[in-house]
Amino acid sequence: MTTAVRFARFNVVGALGIVVQLTMVAVLSTWAGVDPTVASAAGVIAAVGHNFAWHVRWTWRDRQLRGRPAAAAFVRFAGINGVVSLGGTVAMIPALTLVAHLPPVAANVVTIAICGGINFTLAHRLAFRSQH
């Protein structure tokens, strides 16, 4: 599979993950009154789980786990992409919501845009690296 096709698939999965993340943020921060940073962290965690499941099944399906436990692959993915997304979000949300006065969902859109390119590169080179 070409890198361009893989990048397109990564973005489709990512778009669906954005819906998961933003829905969690909206529900938790708006309807449940949860702090925007906490709501954003919960949204990122939900999106990381969602994205991993679809990346294994679709984006990098040609790089199957090959006998490796799924839990180990998830830990590697979460440790790479999850840390970038969670760390970036938790670091940026307070400034975006308290200083820039963005609503929590809009602030998450900004963090997603910043972290997305980094995540593809890390997933392609490290999380789902070829075993050849």
N, C-alpha and C positions, 0 to 999 in steps of 0.2 A: 504494500500500500504506500502511495506517495505521501510525503510530508504535507502537501497541500490538502489532500483528502483527509488525512488524519486531523489536520488543523481545523478543517470545516466540521468534522464530527465532534471534535473537542468543543467547538463553539456552540453546536446544537445542544450538546449535553450541558454545557455551561449556561446556556440560555434557560434551559429547564431548571437548572440548579438555582439560577437567579430568581425564578418564580418561587421556588421553595423557600429560599432565604428571605426574600422580601415579604412573602406571606407570613412567615414566622415573625419577622420584625413588626409588621403592621398589627398582627393579632396581639402580640405580647406588649408592644409599647403603647399602642393606641387603645385597645380594648381592655387589656389586663393591667395597664399602668406600670409595667415593668420598666426599669431604667433603660434608656436607649442602648447603652453599651452592653448591658446584660442581654437584652433582647437581640442585639446584633450578633453577639457571640453565639447564642442559641441558634440563630438563623444560619450562621456559618457552619456550625457543627452538623445541622440537618442537611445542608447543601453538600457538605463534604461526603457524607454517607451516601446520599443520592447519586452524586457524581461518580464516586468510586464504582458503585454497582453498574452504572451504565458504561463507564469507560472499560471495565473488564469485559462486559458483554458486547460492546460495539466499537468504541474508538480504538482500543488496542486488543481486539479479540484475536488477532494473529500472533500476539505475544501472550498466549495463555499462561496460566500459572505453572504449567509443566511440573506437576507433582509438589509444588510448593503450597503450603497451607494458605488459604484465602486470608486468614487472620494476619499472617506475616505480611502479605501484600498490602492489606489495608493499613497496617501499622506504618509501612514504608510510605504509602500514598498520603496518609494523614500526617505523618511526620514531615513530609516535604510540602505538599500543597496545603494541608490543613494549618500548618504552622505559619506559612506565609499569609494565608487568608485570615486566620484568627488573629495573629499578631498584628498584621496591618490594620485590620478592622478595629481591634481594641485600642490600638495606638491612635488611629485617626478619628474615630467616632466622637470622642469628647470635644475635640477641636472643631469638628464640622457641625456638631449640634449646639455646643455652648458658645463658641466664638463666632462661627460663620452663621449661626442660627438656622441651619438647614433642618428640615424635619427628618426624623430617623430613617425613613425609607429613602429619601433623596441622598442622605449622607451615605447610606449603604451602596447606592448606585455609584457614587464617586469611588468608594473603596474597592468595589468590584472591578471598575475600570482600571484602577492602578495595579491591582494584584493579578489580574487575568493573564497578561502577557508573561509575567514571571512564572505563573503556574504552568502554562503550556510548556515552556522550555524545561522546567524542572521535571514535569511529568514525563515528557518525551525522552529526556536524557537519563533520568534517574528512577522514577517510580515504576515506569513500564519499559525499562530498558530491554533491549534485545538480549537474549541469552546466547547468541551465536558467538 
